[in-house]
Amino acid sequence: MLVLGLSSTVSPSPAYAAPERIHPLNEGASCPDVLIVAASGASDSGADRDPLNEEERTVWGNWINNVTVPSGERFAERPESIGWAYVPYPSSVGLGWEPFPTYQESVRAALESTHRILDDTKASCGERTKFILVGYSIGGEIMHRVATQIGNRSPSGAASTASGMTSVTADDILGVALVASPYRPAGSDSFGEAGPPGGGFMSSEPAQYGALSDRVIHVCRRYDAACDAPRRIAILDLALQVLGQMQFALSDPGRTVSDFDAAIRGLVANVVIDTVHNPQWFDSDESYLDVLRRAADRTENPEVPELTAEELADAVRWATGEGAPLVREKLRREGPRFIEDNRDVFDMILQPYIFLGFVQHMLYWNNNPTDQWYWESEKIVDWVAELAIENGAR
């Protein structure tokens, strides 16, 4: 069997050269017909995790192996059909006693890890191995972003890896399953059935998956606020993006203050550059809130434009002087839209999100063939099996 460089994508340490807990049915170390690349949720992974190792599934453990392991069991009689790899990343939201990576830093690291796994596998296996992407919670955002990037990447314009092989394109992806994704488009169907009416709490706008549009499925439970939040909560989206840039280390509260200051300075700089430095913007349909929300998401573009004190003073003088009529007219037009874009904020309290949201967010994962329920994880396993068979799994 051809051994992949999966472990080298994480660490050169000998501990990762010979994984200790590879499931016996996991063909990920070879070139399987299908490799499931799985991104778990908050606290379920680590930056130094070996992609092939299983971890003990505890209350806060590796729940996503309710998809990977049963998929391997489904093809137990067909060696080299199915393998899987878990995305190593900090899986942090920036909260803890010691400093942790921020939410956005964590997602950024996961994007890099995911693309390394995909590209290294293709470099080793070529067209032999196809991929299925599965992401849960934060992992749902990760795979949403990966699917968006790959789906809009033309085969002829794909980047090359260090080994000279062409990187993964949409032709290499069999399907993408996004479970409890904070970027779920409002009302998205799930396995051919009507899904909950809300959408992701980071964004509920239509997604742009390009060539992968017909291969992405969303899985969401009613009142799971991660994926079924009220649609019109734009100000909360902005707040979450700002918080996603901050560390909340109890041992270093000063870091939280400095992170908040940096986030606000970045927002101000973007508003000035996109509006004051671009007078045509005032005739556009984009609002100040749109600019702020776009600027607050620094996951894929961490560099923040900087303004000197003089440039900021000039912008303030323009906005309160020569440009004041434009600013006032823009704000006047935006008033009704701001109210409309945030009309559902109080539904987060008035509807049972607080009481049911956390529980619903945890109930996707079960594989008990003796019970009467058809759990979401079981549906995903069946979906994976169908894709693998259609692909001609050995």
C-alpha positions as CSV (number, residue, x, y, z in Angstrom):
1,M,0.0,0.0,0.0
2,L,1.1,3.5,-0.7
3,V,1.6,5.4,2.5
4,L,0.3,9.0,2.5
5,G,1.9,12.0,4.1
6,L,-1.0,12.7,6.3
7,S,1.0,12.7,9.5
8,S,3.6,15.0,8.0
9,T,1.0,17.7,7.5
10,V,0.8,18.1,11.2
11,S,4.2,17.5,12.8
12,P,7.5,15.9,12.0
13,S,7.5,14.3,15.4
14,P,8.0,10.5,15.5
15,A,4.8,10.3,17.5
16,Y,2.9,11.1,14.4
17,A,4.9,8.9,12.1
18,A,3.4,5.8,13.7
19,P,-0.1,6.5,14.9
20,E,-1.0,4.6,18.0
21,R,-4.7,4.4,17.7
22,I,-5.6,3.9,14.0
23,H,-8.9,2.1,13.7
24,P,-8.3,-1.3,12.0
25,L,-10.8,-0.4,9.3
26,N,-9.4,3.0,8.5
27,E,-7.6,2.9,5.2
28,G,-6.5,6.5,5.4
29,A,-2.8,5.5,5.5
30,S,-3.1,4.1,2.0
31,C,-4.9,5.4,-1.1
32,P,-8.6,4.4,-0.5
33,D,-11.3,4.9,-3.0
34,V,-12.8,7.5,-0.7
35,L,-11.2,9.5,2.0
36,I,-13.5,11.2,4.5
37,V,-12.0,14.4,5.8
38,A,-13.7,15.3,9.0
39,A,-13.6,18.5,11.0
40,S,-15.0,18.2,14.5
41,G,-16.5,20.9,16.8
42,A,-15.2,23.1,19.6
43,S,-12.7,21.3,22.0
44,D,-12.9,18.1,20.0
45,S,-9.6,18.4,18.2
46,G,-6.1,19.9,18.8
47,A,-3.4,21.5,16.7
48,D,-1.1,18.5,17.4
49,R,-3.7,15.8,16.7
50,D,-2.7,13.0,14.4
51,P,-5.2,13.0,11.6
52,L,-5.5,9.2,11.6
53,N,-5.7,8.6,15.3
54,E,-9.0,7.8,17.0
55,E,-9.7,9.4,20.4
56,E,-11.8,8.0,23.2
57,R,-15.3,9.3,22.7
58,T,-16.3,10.9,26.0
59,V,-19.1,13.5,26.7
60,W,-16.9,16.1,25.0
61,G,-15.1,13.7,22.7
62,N,-14.8,12.9,19.1
63,W,-18.5,12.7,18.2
64,I,-17.8,12.9,14.5
65,N,-16.5,9.3,14.6
66,N,-20.2,8.4,14.7
67,V,-19.8,8.9,10.9
68,T,-16.3,7.8,10.2
69,V,-16.1,4.5,12.0
70,P,-19.6,3.2,10.9
71,S,-18.7,4.2,7.3
72,G,-15.6,2.0,7.7
73,E,-17.7,-0.8,9.2
74,R,-20.1,-0.6,6.2
75,F,-17.2,-1.4,3.9
76,A,-15.4,-3.9,6.1
77,E,-15.5,-6.6,3.5
78,R,-14.1,-4.2,0.8
79,P,-10.5,-3.4,1.8
80,E,-9.2,0.0,0.6
81,S,-12.7,1.4,0.0
82,I,-12.9,3.9,2.8
83,G,-10.5,5.8,4.9
84,W,-10.8,8.9,7.1
85,A,-8.7,11.7,8.5
86,Y,-9.6,14.1,11.3
87,V,-8.5,17.8,10.8
88,P,-6.0,18.9,13.3
89,Y,-6.7,22.4,14.6
90,P,-6.9,24.2,17.9
91,S,-10.8,23.9,18.0
92,S,-10.8,26.9,20.4
93,V,-13.2,29.8,20.9
94,G,-10.5,31.8,22.7
95,L,-11.9,31.1,26.2
96,G,-9.8,29.5,29.0
97,W,-7.4,30.1,31.9
98,E,-4.4,30.3,29.7
99,P,-4.3,32.1,26.3
100,F,-5.8,30.1,23.5
101,P,-6.1,30.9,19.8
102,T,-9.1,33.0,19.0
103,Y,-12.1,31.6,17.2
104,Q,-11.0,33.1,13.9
105,E,-7.4,32.0,14.4
106,S,-8.6,28.5,15.1
107,V,-10.7,28.3,11.9
108,R,-7.8,29.8,9.9
109,A,-5.5,27.0,11.2
110,A,-8.1,24.4,10.3
111,L,-8.4,25.7,6.7
112,E,-4.7,25.3,6.3
113,S,-4.7,21.8,7.8
114,T,-7.7,20.7,5.6
115,H,-6.1,21.9,2.4
116,R,-2.8,20.2,3.4
117,I,-4.6,16.9,3.9
118,L,-6.4,17.2,0.6
119,D,-3.5,18.3,-1.4
120,D,-1.0,15.9,0.1
121,T,-3.4,13.0,-0.5
122,K,-3.9,14.0,-4.1
123,A,-0.2,14.4,-4.6
124,S,0.3,10.8,-3.3
125,C,-2.8,9.1,-4.8
126,G,-3.7,11.2,-7.9
127,E,-7.1,10.5,-9.3
128,R,-7.5,7.2,-7.4
129,T,-8.8,8.8,-4.2
130,K,-11.9,11.0,-4.0
131,F,-13.0,13.0,-1.0
132,I,-16.0,13.5,1.2
133,L,-15.9,16.5,3.6
134,V,-17.8,16.4,6.9
135,G,-17.9,19.2,9.4
136,Y,-19.7,19.7,12.6
137,S,-20.3,23.1,14.4
138,I,-17.1,25.0,14.0
139,G,-16.1,22.2,11.7
140,G,-19.2,23.0,9.7
141,E,-17.9,26.5,9.1
142,I,-14.5,25.1,8.2
143,M,-15.9,22.8,5.6
144,H,-18.3,25.5,4.4
145,R,-15.3,27.7,3.6
146,V,-13.3,24.9,2.1
147,A,-16.2,23.9,-0.2
148,T,-16.6,27.6,-1.2
149,Q,-12.9,27.9,-2.1
150,I,-12.7,24.6,-4.0
151,G,-16.1,24.9,-5.7
152,N,-15.1,28.3,-7.1
153,R,-11.6,27.1,-8.2
154,S,-11.4,26.3,-11.9
155,P,-9.5,23.1,-12.8
156,S,-7.2,25.0,-15.2
157,G,-6.6,27.7,-12.6
158,A,-5.9,25.4,-9.6
159,A,-2.7,26.1,-7.7
160,S,0.1,23.6,-7.6
161,T,1.4,21.9,-4.5
162,A,5.0,21.8,-3.4
163,S,5.4,18.5,-5.1
164,G,4.2,19.9,-8.4
165,M,0.8,18.1,-8.4
166,T,-2.3,20.1,-9.1
167,S,-4.2,20.8,-6.0
168,V,-7.7,19.5,-5.3
169,T,-10.6,20.7,-7.5
170,A,-14.4,20.2,-7.4
171,D,-13.9,17.1,-9.5
172,D,-12.2,15.4,-6.6
173,I,-15.0,16.1,-4.1
174,L,-17.9,13.6,-4.0
175,G,-19.9,15.4,-1.4
176,V,-19.9,17.8,1.6
177,A,-21.9,17.4,4.7
178,L,-22.3,20.4,7.0
179,V,-23.8,19.6,10.4
180,A,-24.9,22.5,12.6
181,S,-23.1,24.9,10.4
182,P,-23.1,28.6,11.5
183,Y,-23.1,29.5,7.8
184,R,-26.2,27.4,6.8
185,P,-28.4,29.3,4.3
186,A,-31.8,30.0,5.8
187,G,-34.3,27.2,5.3
188,S,-31.9,24.8,3.6
189,D,-33.3,21.3,3.0
190,S,-31.8,18.3,4.7
191,F,-31.7,15.0,3.0
192,G,-34.5,16.0,0.6
193,E,-36.8,17.2,3.4
194,A,-37.6,20.7,4.5
195,G,-35.1,22.0,7.1
196,P,-35.7,24.4,9.9
197,P,-36.7,27.9,8.8
198,G,-33.8,29.8,10.4
199,G,-30.1,29.9,9.3
200,G,-26.6,30.1,10.5
201,F,-25.9,32.6,13.3
202,M,-22.8,33.8,11.4
203,S,-24.6,34.1,8.1
204,S,-27.9,32.9,6.8
205,E,-27.4,34.3,3.3
206,P,-27.3,32.0,0.2
207,A,-24.0,30.2,-0.1
208,Q,-21.8,30.3,-3.2
209,Y,-20.4,26.8,-3.6
210,G,-19.9,27.1,-7.3
211,A,-19.3,23.7,-8.9
212,L,-20.1,22.0,-5.6
213,S,-23.5,23.5,-5.2
214,D,-25.3,20.2,-5.9
215,R,-23.0,18.2,-3.7
216,V,-23.4,20.1,-0.4
217,I,-26.0,18.9,2.2
218,H,-26.9,20.8,5.4
219,V,-28.0,19.0,8.5
220,C,-29.7,21.1,11.2
221,R,-32.1,20.6,14.1
222,R,-34.9,23.0,15.0
223,Y,-33.8,25.7,17.5
224,D,-30.1,24.7,17.3
225,A,-29.0,28.3,17.3
226,A,-25.8,27.5,15.4
227,C,-27.7,26.7,12.2
228,D,-31.3,27.6,12.9
229,A,-30.9,31.1,14.3
230,P,-33.5,33.8,13.4
231,R,-32.8,35.3,10.0
232,R,-32.6,39.0,10.8
233,I,-30.0,39.3,13.5
234,A,-27.3,41.3,11.7
235,I,-26.0,43.1,14.8
236,L,-25.5,39.8,16.6
237,D,-23.6,38.5,13.6
238,L,-21.3,41.5,13.8
239,A,-20.8,41.1,17.6
240,L,-19.9,37.4,17.2
241,Q,-17.3,38.3,14.5
242,V,-15.7,40.9,16.7
243,L,-15.7,38.4,19.6
244,G,-14.1,35.9,17.3
245,Q,-11.0,38.1,17.1
246,M,-10.5,38.2,20.8
247,Q,-8.9,36.0,23.4
248,F,-10.6,35.6,26.8
249,A,-7.8,34.3,28.9
250,L,-8.7,34.5,32.6
251,S,-5.0,34.7,33.5
252,D,-4.5,37.7,31.2
253,P,-7.5,40.0,31.0
254,G,-5.4,42.7,29.6
255,R,-5.1,40.6,26.4
256,T,-8.9,40.8,26.0
257,V,-8.8,44.6,26.2
258,S,-6.0,44.9,23.7
259,D,-7.7,42.4,21.3
260,F,-10.9,44.4,21.5
261,D,-9.0,47.6,20.8
262,A,-7.3,46.1,17.8
263,A,-10.7,44.8,16.5
264,I,-12.3,48.2,16.7
265,R,-9.4,49.9,15.1
266,G,-9.6,47.4,12.3
267,L,-13.3,48.1,11.8
268,V,-12.7,51.9,11.8
269,A,-9.9,51.6,9.2
270,N,-12.1,49.4,6.9
271,V,-15.0,51.8,7.2
272,V,-12.8,54.8,6.3
273,I,-11.2,53.0,3.4
274,D,-14.4,51.6,2.0
275,T,-16.5,54.7,2.4
276,V,-14.7,58.0,3.0
277,H,-11.9,57.0,0.5
278,N,-14.5,55.8,-2.0
279,P,-17.3,58.5,-2.4
280,Q,-19.1,56.3,-5.0
281,W,-19.9,53.9,-2.2
282,F,-22.6,56.3,-0.9
283,D,-24.7,55.6,-4.0
284,S,-24.4,51.8,-3.5
285,D,-26.8,49.5,-1.8
286,E,-24.2,48.3,0.7
287,S,-24.9,49.7,4.2
288,Y,-22.5,50.7,7.0
289,L,-23.5,47.5,8.8
290,D,-22.6,45.4,5.7
291,V,-19.2,47.0,5.7
292,L,-18.7,46.3,9.4
293,R,-19.8,42.7,9.1
294,R,-17.5,42.1,6.1
295,A,-14.5,43.8,7.8
296,A,-15.1,41.9,11.1
297,D,-14.6,38.5,9.4
298,R,-10.8,38.4,9.3
299,T,-10.6,34.6,9.2
300,E,-9.2,34.3,5.6
301,N,-7.8,37.9,5.5
302,P,-6.1,38.5,8.8
303,E,-4.2,41.6,7.7
304,V,-5.8,44.8,8.9
305,P,-5.3,48.1,7.1
306,E,-3.8,50.8,9.3
307,L,-4.6,54.4,9.4
308,T,-2.3,57.1,10.8
309,A,-3.8,59.6,13.3
310,E,-3.6,62.2,10.5
311,E,-5.6,60.0,8.1
312,L,-8.2,59.3,10.7
313,A,-8.5,63.0,11.5
314,D,-8.9,63.9,7.8
315,A,-11.7,61.3,7.5
316,V,-13.5,62.7,10.5
317,R,-13.2,66.3,9.1
318,W,-14.5,65.1,5.7
319,A,-17.4,63.2,7.2
320,T,-18.4,66.2,9.4
321,G,-17.7,68.8,6.7
322,E,-17.6,68.4,3.0
323,G,-19.0,64.9,3.1
324,A,-21.6,65.5,5.8
325,P,-24.6,65.6,3.3
326,L,-23.6,62.3,1.8
327,V,-23.2,60.7,5.3
328,R,-26.5,62.0,6.5
329,E,-28.4,60.9,3.4
330,K,-26.8,57.4,3.6
331,L,-27.8,57.1,7.3
332,R,-31.3,58.3,6.6
333,R,-31.8,55.7,3.9
334,E,-30.3,53.0,6.0
335,G,-32.6,53.5,9.0
336,P,-35.5,51.4,7.9
337,R,-33.2,48.7,6.6
338,F,-31.3,48.5,9.9
339,I,-34.5,47.9,11.7
340,E,-35.5,45.2,9.2
341,D,-32.1,43.5,9.3
342,N,-32.4,43.2,13.1
343,R,-36.1,42.7,13.7
344,D,-35.6,39.1,14.9
345,V,-33.0,39.8,17.6
346,F,-35.5,39.4,20.4
347,D,-36.6,36.1,19.0
348,M,-33.4,34.6,20.5
349,I,-35.0,35.2,23.9
350,L,-38.7,34.9,23.1
351,Q,-38.4,31.6,21.3
352,P,-36.9,28.5,23.1
353,Y,-33.3,28.8,21.8
354,I,-31.9,29.2,25.3
355,F,-33.7,26.1,26.6
356,L,-33.5,23.8,23.6
357,G,-30.5,25.1,21.6
358,F,-27.7,23.5,23.5
359,V,-29.5,20.1,23.7
360,Q,-30.4,20.2,20.0
361,H,-26.8,21.0,19.1
362,M,-25.7,17.7,20.8
363,L,-28.3,15.3,19.4
364,Y,-26.9,14.7,15.9
365,W,-24.7,11.8,16.9
366,N,-25.9,8.3,17.6
367,N,-25.6,5.0,15.9
368,N,-27.8,2.5,17.6
369,P,-29.3,0.1,15.1
370,T,-31.7,-1.3,17.7
371,D,-33.6,1.9,18.5
372,Q,-36.5,3.2,16.6
373,W,-34.9,6.5,15.5
374,Y,-33.1,7.3,12.4
375,W,-30.4,9.7,13.7
376,E,-28.7,12.3,11.6
377,S,-25.3,10.6,11.9
378,E,-26.9,7.4,10.6
379,K,-28.3,9.3,7.6
380,I,-24.9,10.7,6.9
381,V,-23.4,7.2,7.0
382,D,-26.0,6.0,4.5
383,W,-25.2,9.1,2.3
384,V,-21.5,8.4,2.5
385,A,-22.1,4.7,1.5
386,E,-24.2,5.8,-1.5
387,L,-21.5,8.2,-2.7
388,A,-18.8,5.6,-2.3
389,I,-20.7,2.9,-4.2
390,E,-21.6,5.4,-7.0
391,N,-17.9,6.2,-7.2
392,G,-17.1,2.5,-7.7
393,A,-15.8,1.6,-4.3
394,R,-13.9,-1.7,-4.5
